[in-house]
Amino acid sequence: MTGMTGIFRALIVAVLVAALLGGCAETSLPEATGKGTINMINAMPASPTVGLLIEERVLGSARYKSAHGAQAFDDLTYNFNFEYLVPGVTASIRTATVSLDVIADNEHTFVLTGSVTAPDVTIWERPQREWEGTETVFEASIAHLSPALGDVDVYFATTGTVPVLGEERAKLSFGERMPEIDLENGEYEFIITARDDPATILYQSDPVIYLARISYVQAIFPADASITGNISVRSISTLGLSSELPDVNSMPTVRTIHAAFGTENLDIYRDDDFTAPVFSNLGFGEMTGDLPFPAGTANFTYTAVGNPGVIIDEELLIMSQGQRTSTFLAGLPGTDLVRIILIDDRRSIETHATLRLVQAAANFDAMDLYLVDTGTDIADVNPLAANLTFPFVSDFGPTIPGNYDLILTLPGEKTVIAGPIRVDIVNGDVVELLILDTVDPTIAEVAITAF
């Protein structure tokens, strides 16, 4: 009796489950009829990299002035989430959620402006472009994503075309986007002028070749400290490729740091023009400002002060339009001097600080670096960076804000060779730590530069 009762109950449960599943299939689950694409552009100038999720599935991420790249999804309703990471915090921080009905055969682009802690999310929607494969045109749009720029006119024409009032592609204010147009593939220039004033050119790109059967958006962004120009423009394709279009009127800059202990003060000349130095009497531990130079290849010669015939070193630099470069001259007398060339991305990020380390102390083959809370005994602490050889450089990396002691020791030991040196860092700081030799070959010093 008991066995038959169990079987009977099991049959009832099976029938109920089948009925429930059948009811769900008929009434509650929508069916997709096609696919649309999803993309994202990060237009928040002080933001960290932002991740895009469909529900809880990570699709990818985008740095400032970059796009995620279009991905196709069924034409259903989804929650799209935006997240970012902060150094020292394990979990991602969710900053926005947007519900979207994906429309079949349409492109949907999330555009994030403002601050990453409270972003403004705009959605661009348009029909997907289908290329047959024989077109000789590309598709172009223009978006104004720079709130401080104000109202402008934009010109996008073949190279050499002079802006003329009435021939602008669009008049744009912040947040506006010019609808797509077709243009024959070839070489074009992008120009931004004051509203109704084509003679006042605010920005002009170099000539750029645009390929057929590709959709581009020319996006105007707020400038940041990674470039020398006042306006940033990116050409972004639907594939997610983002290329900076530097302003032809914004020259690159070079900053030179004399880090070669024992080497006399320097005069700096450019391209064998010894009539006058571009910078004079640069002493050990000193640095020039950001000196502007025309883009291209240049030869810099370091000579004795007031005596260009005594050449101490020479350096060939390739400088791209709008780029910031730092060059360090390091080493000891009687040795071949070392030149360290770094491209500077000095963009400030609102959620943390960024820190770059340059180990230019030639008296030390290697060292350990500690960055600990002020007053901390390093006896039982592991170094933040171990075995820093000469010369060692890092990129600007994320750093937790705080009040720190910087201490340098011999590698694998607690023998202090520099410090403790107080380093106070807050969100948004961009800091360079330069390790230098001193008169005492067993001691180093640290020069701290905040950009």
WOSULQUI-V602208 format. One record per pair of residues at least 4 apart in sequence whose ideal C-beta (glycine too) atoms are under 8 Angstrom apart, sorted by the first residue. I is the first residue (numbers start at 1). J is the second residue. D is the distance in Angstrom with one decimal. If there is no record, write none. Layout:
BEGIN
i: <I,I>
j: <J,J>
d: <D,D>
END
This chain:
BEGIN
i: <1,2,3,4,5,6,7,8,9,10,11,12,13,14,15,16,17,18,19,20,21,22,23,23,24,24,25,30,30,32,32,32,32,33,33,34,34,34,34,35,35,35,35,35,35,35,36,36,36,36,36,36,36,36,36,36,36,37,37,37,37,37,37,37,37,37,38,38,38,38,38,38,38,38,38,38,38,38,39,39,39,39,39,39,39,39,39,39,39,40,40,40,40,40,40,40,40,40,40,40,41,41,41,41,41,41,41,41,41,41,41,42,42,42,42,42,42,42,42,42,42,43,43,43,43,43,43,43,43,43,44,44,44,44,44,44,44,44,45,45,45,45,45,45,46,46,46,46,46,46,46,46,46,47,47,47,47,47,47,47,47,47,48,48,48,48,48,48,48,48,49,49,49,49,49,50,50,50,50,50,50,50,50,51,51,51,51,51,51,51,51,52,52,52,52,52,52,52,52,52,52,53,53,53,53,53,53,53,54,54,54,54,54,54,55,55,55,56,59,59,60,60,60,61,62,62,62,64,64,64,65,65,65,65,65,65,66,66,66,66,67,67,67,67,67,68,69,69,69,70,70,70,70,73,73,74,75,75,75,75,76,76,77,77,77,77,78,78,78,79,79,79,80,80,80,80,80,81,81,81,82,82,82,82,82,82,82,82,82,83,83,83,83,84,84,84,84,84,85,85,85,86,86,86,87,87,87,87,88,89,95,95,95,95,96,96,96,98,98,98,100,100,102,102,103,103,105,105,106,106,106,106,107,107,107,107,107,107,108,108,108,109,109,109,110,110,110,111,111,111,111,111,111,112,112,112,112,113,113,113,113,113,113,114,114,114,115,115,116,116,117,117,122,124,124,126,126,129,129,129,129,131,131,133,135,135,136,136,136,137,137,137,137,137,137,138,138,138,138,138,138,138,138,138,138,139,139,139,139,139,139,139,140,140,140,140,140,140,140,140,140,140,141,141,141,141,141,141,141,141,141,142,142,142,142,142,142,142,142,142,142,142,143,143,143,143,143,143,143,143,144,144,144,144,144,144,144,144,144,144,145,145,145,145,145,145,146,146,146,146,146,146,146,147,147,148,149,149,149,149,149,150,150,150,151,151,151,151,152,152,152,152,152,152,152,152,153,153,153,153,153,153,153,153,153,153,153,153,153,154,154,154,154,154,154,154,154,154,154,154,154,155,155,155,155,155,155,155,155,155,155,155,156,156,156,156,156,156,156,157,157,157,157,157,157,158,158,158,158,159,159,159,159,160,161,162,163,163,163,163,163,163,163,164,165,165,165,168,168,169,169,170,170,171,172,172,172,172,177,180,183,183,185,185,185,185,186,186,187,187,187,187,188,188,188,189,189,189,189,189,190,190,190,190,190,190,190,191,191,191,191,192,192,192,192,192,192,192,193,193,193,193,193,193,194,194,201,202,202,203,203,203,203,203,203,204,204,204,205,205,205,205,205,206,206,206,206,208,208,210,210,214,214,214,215,215,216,216,216,217,217,218,218,218,218,219,219,219,219,220,220,220,221,221,221,221,222,223,223,223,223,223,224,224,224,225,225,225,225,225,225,226,226,226,226,226,227,227,227,227,227,227,227,228,228,228,228,228,228,228,228,228,229,229,229,229,229,230,230,231,232,233,233,233,234,234,234,234,235,235,235,236,236,236,236,237,244,246,246,246,246,246,247,247,248,250,250,251,251,251,251,251,251,252,252,252,252,252,252,252,252,252,252,253,253,253,253,253,253,253,254,254,254,254,254,254,254,254,254,254,255,255,255,255,255,255,255,255,255,255,256,256,256,256,256,256,256,256,256,256,256,257,257,257,257,257,257,257,257,258,258,258,258,258,258,258,258,258,258,259,259,259,259,259,259,259,259,259,260,260,260,260,260,260,260,261,261,261,261,261,261,261,261,262,262,262,262,263,263,263,263,263,263,264,264,264,265,265,265,265,265,265,266,266,266,266,266,266,266,266,266,267,267,267,267,267,267,267,267,267,267,267,268,268,268,268,268,268,268,268,268,268,269,269,269,269,269,269,269,269,270,270,270,270,270,270,271,271,272,272,274,274,274,277,277,278,278,278,279,279,280,281,282,282,282,284,285,285,287,290,293,293,294,294,295,295,295,296,296,297,297,297,297,298,298,298,299,299,299,299,300,300,300,300,300,301,301,301,301,301,302,302,302,302,302,302,303,303,303,303,303,303,304,304,304,312,313,313,313,315,315,315,315,317,317,317,319,319,323,324,324,324,324,325,325,325,325,326,326,326,327,327,327,327,328,328,328,328,328,328,328,328,329,329,329,330,330,330,330,330,330,330,330,331,331,331,331,331,332,332,332,335,338,338,338,338,340,340,340,340,342,342,342,344,344,345,345,346,346,346,347,348,348,348,348,349,349,349,349,349,350,350,351,352,352,352,352,352,353,353,353,353,353,353,353,353,353,353,353,354,354,354,354,354,354,354,355,355,355,355,355,355,355,355,356,356,356,356,356,356,356,356,357,357,357,357,357,357,357,357,357,358,358,358,358,358,358,358,358,359,359,359,359,359,359,359,359,359,360,360,360,360,360,360,361,361,361,361,361,361,362,362,362,363,363,363,363,364,364,364,364,365,365,366,366,366,366,366,367,367,367,367,367,367,367,367,367,368,368,368,368,368,368,368,368,368,368,368,369,369,369,369,369,369,369,369,370,370,370,370,370,370,370,370,370,370,371,371,371,371,371,372,372,372,372,372,372,373,373,373,373,374,374,374,374,374,375,376,376,377,378,378,378,379,382,383,386,386,387,387,388,388,396,399,399,400,401,401,401,401,402,402,403,403,403,403,404,404,404,404,405,405,405,405,405,406,406,406,406,406,406,406,406,407,407,407,407,407,408,408,408,408,408,408,408,409,409,409,409,409,410,410,417,417,417,418,418,418,418,418,419,421,421,423,423,423,425,425,429,430,430,431,431,431,431,432,432,432,432,433,433,433,434,434,434,434,435,435,435,436,436,436,436,437,437,437,438,438,438>
j: <5,6,7,8,9,10,11,12,13,14,15,16,17,18,19,20,21,22,23,24,25,26,27,28,28,29,29,76,77,74,75,76,104,75,104,74,75,104,105,72,73,74,75,102,104,105,72,73,75,102,103,104,105,106,107,108,128,70,71,72,73,106,107,108,128,238,52,54,59,70,71,72,73,80,102,108,109,110,67,68,69,70,71,107,108,109,110,238,240,50,52,60,62,67,68,82,109,110,111,112,62,66,67,68,109,110,111,112,145,219,236,47,49,50,62,63,64,65,66,67,112,64,65,111,112,113,145,219,221,222,50,64,112,113,114,115,116,119,64,221,222,223,224,347,64,115,116,224,347,348,349,350,428,64,84,112,115,116,119,349,350,351,84,85,86,116,349,351,352,398,61,62,63,84,85,61,62,82,83,84,95,112,116,58,60,61,82,83,84,85,92,58,59,60,61,62,68,80,81,82,110,57,58,59,80,81,82,83,59,73,78,79,80,81,78,79,81,81,68,71,68,69,71,68,66,67,68,221,224,347,219,221,232,234,242,244,234,236,240,242,109,236,240,241,242,240,238,239,240,107,238,239,240,78,102,102,101,102,103,104,101,102,99,100,101,102,99,100,102,97,98,99,97,98,99,100,110,94,96,97,94,95,96,97,98,110,112,119,121,92,93,94,95,92,93,95,116,351,89,92,93,93,351,352,352,398,399,400,400,93,116,117,118,119,112,119,121,110,121,123,108,123,106,108,108,125,127,128,125,126,127,128,124,125,126,127,128,238,123,124,125,123,124,125,121,122,123,121,122,123,124,143,145,116,119,120,121,119,120,122,145,147,175,118,119,120,119,350,350,351,350,351,175,143,177,179,180,139,180,215,238,135,213,213,212,213,184,185,212,182,183,184,185,212,213,182,183,185,210,211,212,213,214,215,216,180,181,182,183,214,215,216,156,180,181,182,183,210,215,216,217,218,177,178,179,180,181,215,216,217,218,154,156,169,170,172,177,178,217,218,219,220,172,176,177,178,217,218,219,220,149,152,154,172,173,174,175,176,177,220,174,175,219,220,221,222,174,220,221,222,223,231,232,174,222,222,174,202,220,222,231,173,174,195,171,172,173,195,171,172,192,193,194,195,202,220,163,165,168,170,171,172,192,193,194,195,196,197,198,168,169,170,171,172,178,190,191,192,193,218,220,161,163,167,168,169,189,190,191,192,193,198,169,183,188,189,190,191,218,161,167,169,188,189,191,186,187,188,189,187,188,189,207,189,189,198,167,168,191,193,198,199,201,198,196,197,198,193,198,178,181,176,178,195,176,177,178,220,217,215,188,210,209,210,211,212,209,210,207,208,209,210,207,208,210,204,205,206,207,208,203,204,205,208,218,233,245,201,203,204,205,201,202,203,204,220,231,233,197,198,199,200,201,202,200,202,249,230,231,229,230,231,233,247,249,247,248,249,233,245,246,247,248,245,246,248,321,235,245,214,216,237,238,239,237,238,235,236,237,235,236,233,234,235,245,233,234,235,236,231,232,233,231,232,233,234,232,227,229,230,231,232,232,347,348,324,346,347,348,430,451,324,344,345,346,347,232,244,246,250,322,323,324,250,251,252,253,290,292,322,323,324,246,247,249,250,322,247,250,247,244,244,245,247,242,243,244,245,242,243,245,240,241,242,243,241,322,250,320,321,322,323,321,322,321,321,322,292,293,294,295,321,322,292,293,295,319,320,321,322,323,324,325,290,291,292,293,323,324,325,288,290,291,293,300,317,319,325,326,327,287,288,289,290,291,324,325,326,327,344,268,279,282,287,288,291,300,326,327,328,329,286,287,288,326,327,328,329,434,263,265,266,282,283,284,285,286,287,329,284,285,328,329,330,358,360,434,436,284,329,330,331,332,337,362,284,332,361,362,363,436,437,438,284,332,333,437,284,312,329,331,333,337,304,305,312,281,282,283,284,304,305,281,282,283,302,303,304,305,312,329,277,279,280,281,282,302,303,304,305,306,308,277,278,279,280,282,288,300,301,302,303,273,274,277,278,300,301,303,308,278,293,298,299,300,301,298,299,299,301,301,303,308,303,308,291,293,300,288,291,305,305,286,287,288,436,436,447,449,324,298,319,298,319,319,320,321,318,319,316,317,318,319,316,317,319,314,315,316,317,314,315,316,317,327,308,311,313,314,315,311,312,313,314,315,329,307,308,309,310,311,312,308,310,312,337,329,337,339,327,329,339,341,325,327,341,323,325,343,343,344,345,346,341,342,343,344,341,342,344,339,340,341,342,339,340,341,342,358,360,391,434,337,338,339,337,338,339,340,360,362,390,391,335,336,337,338,362,362,363,437,362,360,362,390,391,358,360,391,393,356,358,393,396,451,395,396,396,430,451,430,354,428,429,430,353,354,398,427,428,427,428,427,398,399,400,401,427,398,399,400,401,425,426,427,428,429,430,431,396,397,398,399,429,430,431,394,396,397,399,425,431,432,433,393,394,395,396,397,431,432,433,369,385,388,392,393,394,432,433,435,391,392,393,394,432,433,434,435,364,367,388,389,390,391,392,393,435,390,391,434,435,436,437,367,390,435,436,437,444,390,391,437,437,441,442,444,390,410,417,444,389,390,387,388,389,390,411,387,388,408,409,410,411,417,435,444,383,385,386,387,388,408,409,410,411,412,413,383,384,385,386,388,406,407,408,378,381,383,384,405,406,407,408,409,419,384,404,405,406,423,376,378,381,404,405,407,402,403,404,405,403,404,405,420,422,405,381,405,381,407,409,414,414,386,409,411,412,411,412,392,435,430,425,431,425,425,426,427,429,424,425,422,423,424,425,422,423,424,425,419,420,421,422,423,418,419,420,421,422,423,433,446,416,418,419,420,421,416,417,418,419,435,444,446,413,414,415,416,417,415,417,442,443,444,435,443,444,445,446,446,446,448,431,433,448,429,431,450,450,451,448,449,450,451,448,449,450,451,446,447,448,446,447,448,449,444,445,446,444,445,446,447,441,444,445,443,444,445>
d: <6.4,6.6,6.6,6.3,6.4,6.4,6.5,6.7,6.5,6.3,6.5,6.4,6.3,6.4,6.4,6.3,6.2,6.1,6.3,6.5,6.5,6.5,6.0,7.7,4.9,6.3,6.7,5.8,7.8,3.4,5.5,5.7,7.9,5.9,5.8,7.7,5.1,2.9,5.9,4.4,6.1,5.8,6.4,7.7,6.2,7.7,7.1,6.6,5.6,4.3,5.1,5.7,6.6,4.6,7.0,6.0,7.4,4.1,6.3,5.1,7.5,7.6,5.0,6.8,6.5,7.9,7.7,7.1,7.1,6.8,5.5,7.9,6.0,7.2,7.1,5.5,7.9,7.6,6.0,5.7,6.5,4.5,7.6,6.8,7.1,4.3,7.2,7.1,7.2,7.6,4.8,7.9,5.5,6.6,4.1,8.0,6.8,4.5,7.7,7.1,6.8,7.5,4.9,7.7,6.3,7.3,4.9,7.1,7.8,6.7,6.7,6.2,7.7,5.3,4.2,6.3,5.3,7.0,6.0,7.9,5.5,7.5,7.3,6.0,6.1,4.8,4.2,7.2,5.9,8.0,7.6,6.4,5.6,6.2,6.1,6.3,5.3,6.2,6.0,7.0,4.5,8.0,5.1,7.5,7.9,7.1,7.4,7.8,7.7,5.8,5.8,4.1,7.0,5.7,7.1,7.6,7.4,3.8,7.9,7.0,6.8,7.7,5.0,6.7,7.5,6.5,5.5,5.3,7.2,7.6,5.0,6.9,5.0,6.8,7.7,6.2,5.9,5.6,7.1,5.3,7.6,6.4,6.5,6.0,7.3,4.5,7.0,4.6,6.7,8.0,6.7,7.6,4.8,5.9,6.8,7.3,5.5,6.7,7.6,6.3,7.1,6.0,5.3,6.3,6.9,4.2,7.6,6.6,5.7,6.6,5.3,7.9,5.9,8.0,6.0,5.7,7.5,7.4,6.7,6.0,4.8,6.6,7.8,7.0,4.6,5.9,4.8,7.7,7.1,6.9,7.6,5.2,6.4,5.1,6.3,7.4,7.8,7.9,7.7,4.6,7.9,4.9,4.6,7.8,5.6,5.8,7.9,5.9,2.6,6.5,5.1,7.4,7.0,7.1,5.5,6.9,7.7,4.9,5.9,4.1,7.7,6.2,6.5,7.1,5.0,7.4,7.3,6.1,6.6,5.5,7.3,5.4,7.1,5.0,7.7,5.8,6.7,5.8,7.4,5.1,7.2,5.3,4.5,7.5,7.8,7.7,6.8,6.8,7.3,4.0,6.2,5.1,6.6,6.8,5.6,6.3,5.7,6.8,7.0,5.7,7.3,6.3,5.1,6.0,5.0,4.5,6.5,4.8,4.4,7.1,5.9,6.4,7.4,5.9,7.7,5.4,5.5,6.8,5.4,7.3,6.3,6.8,7.6,6.5,7.4,7.0,6.2,5.2,5.7,6.7,5.8,6.2,7.5,7.0,5.4,7.5,5.4,7.2,6.0,7.3,5.4,7.0,4.2,7.9,5.8,7.5,6.0,7.2,4.6,7.5,6.3,7.5,6.9,7.8,4.5,7.2,5.8,6.9,4.9,7.1,6.1,7.3,7.6,6.5,5.2,4.5,6.6,6.5,6.5,6.5,7.2,7.5,6.9,8.0,6.3,7.9,6.9,5.7,7.6,5.5,7.9,5.9,4.4,7.1,5.8,5.3,6.1,5.8,5.1,4.2,6.1,5.7,6.5,6.1,7.8,7.4,6.0,5.4,4.8,6.3,5.6,6.9,5.2,7.2,6.3,5.0,7.4,5.9,8.0,7.3,4.1,6.9,6.4,6.7,5.7,7.8,5.5,7.4,7.9,5.4,7.7,6.8,6.3,5.6,6.7,4.7,7.6,7.7,7.3,4.5,7.2,5.2,6.6,6.3,5.9,6.7,7.1,4.2,7.0,4.7,7.9,7.5,7.9,7.5,4.3,7.4,5.6,7.3,4.7,6.7,7.1,6.9,8.0,4.0,6.4,5.5,6.7,5.3,7.4,5.1,7.3,7.6,5.6,5.9,5.5,7.7,6.6,5.1,5.8,4.7,8.0,6.8,7.8,4.7,7.1,6.3,6.9,7.8,6.7,7.6,6.7,7.5,7.6,7.6,7.0,7.4,5.0,4.3,7.6,5.9,5.1,6.6,6.8,6.0,6.7,7.7,7.6,7.9,4.1,7.5,5.5,7.8,7.4,4.9,7.4,5.9,6.9,7.8,6.9,6.2,5.3,5.4,7.9,6.0,7.3,7.3,7.2,5.6,7.9,7.7,7.8,7.2,4.7,7.1,5.4,6.2,7.8,7.4,4.2,7.8,7.0,7.6,4.9,7.7,6.1,7.7,5.3,7.6,6.6,3.7,7.7,7.9,6.4,6.7,8.0,6.4,6.6,5.8,7.6,4.8,6.6,5.3,4.3,7.6,7.0,7.9,7.2,7.1,5.6,5.7,3.7,7.9,7.1,6.0,6.4,7.8,5.2,7.6,7.5,6.2,7.5,7.8,3.9,6.6,4.6,7.8,6.6,7.7,7.7,7.0,7.2,7.2,7.9,5.8,5.7,4.0,6.9,6.8,4.8,6.9,5.2,7.8,7.1,6.1,5.9,6.5,5.6,7.5,5.7,7.4,7.8,7.5,4.3,7.4,5.5,6.2,6.3,6.1,6.9,4.9,7.4,7.4,4.7,4.1,7.7,6.8,6.4,7.7,6.0,5.0,7.6,5.6,5.5,6.1,4.0,6.4,7.8,7.6,6.2,7.1,7.7,4.3,6.5,5.1,7.9,6.5,5.2,6.5,6.4,4.2,7.4,7.2,6.8,7.1,6.9,5.5,6.6,6.8,6.3,7.3,6.4,5.6,7.4,7.8,6.6,4.7,5.4,6.8,5.5,7.7,5.1,6.2,7.6,5.8,7.7,7.0,5.0,7.9,5.7,6.6,7.5,5.6,8.0,4.3,7.1,6.3,6.8,6.1,5.7,5.3,5.7,4.8,7.0,4.4,7.4,7.8,4.0,5.6,6.5,7.2,6.6,7.0,7.3,4.5,6.0,4.6,6.0,7.2,6.8,7.1,4.5,7.3,7.3,4.7,6.6,6.4,5.6,7.7,7.3,5.1,7.4,6.3,6.5,3.9,7.8,3.5,5.1,7.6,7.3,6.4,7.0,7.6,4.6,7.8,5.1,6.5,5.9,6.7,7.4,4.9,5.8,7.6,7.1,4.8,7.9,4.8,7.3,6.4,7.1,3.8,3.4,7.5,7.3,6.1,6.5,6.8,4.8,4.2,6.1,6.0,6.6,7.4,7.9,7.2,6.3,5.5,4.0,6.1,6.3,6.3,4.4,7.1,6.6,3.8,6.0,5.2,7.3,7.8,5.4,6.9,7.9,7.4,5.4,6.0,7.7,6.6,6.7,5.0,7.8,6.4,6.2,5.8,6.7,5.1,7.1,7.5,7.0,4.6,7.3,7.6,6.2,6.8,6.7,6.7,4.8,7.7,7.7,7.8,5.3,7.9,7.2,7.7,4.3,7.9,6.6,7.2,4.6,7.1,6.8,7.3,7.7,6.0,4.9,6.2,5.3,6.8,5.5,7.2,5.8,7.4,7.3,5.0,6.1,4.3,7.7,3.9,6.6,5.8,6.8,5.0,5.4,5.0,7.3,5.4,7.9,5.9,6.2,7.9,7.0,7.6,6.7,3.7,7.5,7.7,5.7,4.2,7.9,6.8,6.5,7.5,7.6,6.3,7.1,6.1,7.1,7.5,5.2,6.2,4.7,7.7,7.9,4.9,7.6,4.5,8.0,4.7,6.9,7.7,6.9,6.4,7.6,4.1,7.2,5.1,6.9,7.6,7.4,5.0,7.2,5.4,7.0,6.8,5.5,5.3,4.5,7.7,6.7,7.6,5.9,7.2,5.9,7.9,6.2,5.4,5.4,6.6,7.1,4.6,6.6,6.3,5.2,6.9,5.6,7.1,5.8,7.7,5.7,5.5,6.7,7.0,7.8,8.0,4.2,7.8,7.8,6.2,7.9,7.9,4.9,6.6,6.9,5.2,5.5,7.8,6.4,7.8,5.9,6.2,7.5,6.5,6.1,6.1,7.9,7.9,5.5,6.1,4.4,7.5,6.5,6.7,7.2,5.2,7.7,7.5,5.4,6.5,6.4,7.3,5.4,7.9,7.0,4.7,7.8,6.3,7.8,7.6,6.0,7.8,5.1,8.0,7.3,4.7,4.6,7.1,7.5,6.6,6.4,4.7,7.4,5.6,5.5,6.1,8.0,3.8,6.6,7.5,6.3,5.1,7.3,6.5,7.9,5.3,7.9,6.7,6.9,6.9,6.2,6.2,6.4,7.1,4.0,8.0,6.6,6.6,7.1,6.0,6.6,7.6,4.8,5.4,6.3,6.9,5.1,7.6,7.1,4.0,7.9,7.6,6.2,5.8,7.8,7.6,5.8,7.7,6.1,6.8,4.7,7.8,6.4,4.0,6.1,7.7,5.7,5.2,6.7,4.1,4.8,5.2,4.7,7.1,7.3,7.2,7.9,7.6,7.9,5.3,6.7,7.0,5.6,5.8,7.7,7.8,6.2,7.9,7.9,7.5,5.9,7.2,5.0,4.6,7.5,7.7,4.6,7.4,5.6,7.8,6.2,7.5,7.8,6.7,6.1,5.8,6.4,5.1,6.3,6.6,6.6,6.0,7.6,4.5,7.6,5.4,4.5,6.7,6.3,6.9,4.1,7.3,6.5,4.1,6.3,6.2,6.3,7.3,5.2,7.3,8.0,6.7,6.0,4.2,7.4,5.1,7.8,6.7,7.5,5.6,6.5,4.6,7.3,7.3,4.7,7.1,7.1,6.9,7.5,7.1,7.1,4.7,7.9,5.0,7.6,7.5,7.5,5.1,7.9,6.7,7.0,4.8,6.8,7.9,7.1,4.6,7.2,5.8,6.0,3.9,7.3,4.8,7.3,5.8,6.2,6.0,6.0,7.9,7.5,6.4,4.8,5.7,4.8,4.6,5.3,7.9,6.1,4.9,4.5,7.8,7.3,6.2,7.9,6.9,6.4,6.4,6.4,4.9,6.1,4.9,7.5,4.4,7.8,5.2,5.2,6.6,6.4,6.0,6.3,7.6,7.2,3.9,7.1,5.0,6.8,7.1,7.1,4.9,7.3,5.5,7.1,7.7,5.8,5.6,4.4,7.9,6.0,7.3,7.5,5.7,5.0,6.4,5.2,5.9,7.5,7.2,4.3,7.6,7.1,7.8,4.7,5.0,7.6,5.7,7.0,3.9,6.2,5.9,6.4,5.4,7.1,6.6,7.0,6.5,7.4,4.8,6.4,5.3,7.9,6.8,7.0,6.5,6.5,7.5,5.8,7.5,6.3,6.3,7.7,7.4,6.9,7.8,5.0,7.8,4.6,7.8,6.3,6.1,7.7,7.9,5.0,4.9,5.3,7.4,7.9,6.2,7.4,7.9,5.2,8.0,7.5,4.5,7.4,6.9,6.4,3.7,6.9,6.6,7.4,7.7,5.4,6.7,4.4,7.8,5.0,6.9,6.1,6.1,7.1,3.8,5.2,7.5,7.0,5.0,4.0,5.9,6.8,5.6,7.4,5.7,5.7,5.6,5.5,6.2,4.5,6.2,6.5,5.8,5.1,7.3,6.6,4.3,6.0,5.9,7.5,5.4,7.7,7.5,7.7,6.6,5.1,6.3,6.2,7.0,4.4,6.6,7.0,5.3,7.5,7.3,4.3,8.0,7.2,5.7,7.8,6.0,6.8,4.3,7.7,6.9,5.5,7.6,5.6,6.6,5.2,7.2,6.1,7.2,6.5,7.9,4.9,6.4,5.3>
END
